[in-house]
Amino acid sequence: QAVSAYNLNTFDLVLMDELMPEMGGLEATKIIRQSEQELGRRTPIIGMIANSLQHTIEICREAGMDDYLSKPIRAEQLKHLIEVYLKKRNSNPKENLIDQSYLCEIAPVFLAQYPALLNQAEAAITSLDHDLLYRAAHALKGAIANFSMDAAKPALDLELIAKQ
């Protein structure tokens, strides 16, 4: 799923769990790095690893991971790495042009889908249908997050409420 999601979307950063059930994070990273050569882009991949033994770190780097976080993940370390890699990405004007082009592609799709998603959420609230509300809020969150994580926060809150 990680490889499919990567190939179908553009991400600023990937957090890759070393131990995933179907395909391990190391194997997924190697496949992503191979597909990047065809796609002409490179996205930072931060591995989330069970231990920070030097051997494990070396294996992660050999697979193509840019950095790592040891579990349990500490919020401050995660925040620091995100800031480091997003600053590197934002300092590359070519990357910013790609991002603007991507936004121009998805904006019309968002504008076409947004009213229906909003109506679906409103109908779910009116009918007290928690499952429908969860699905609608989840879809809204994903659609809005393409533009701004801050703007997606109300949809995330709604999704969490519906999940309870």
Helices and strands as residue ranges (DSSP letters): H 2-8, E 14-17, H 25-39, E 45-49, H 54-63, E 67-70, H 75-90, H 93-127, H 130-145, H 149-163
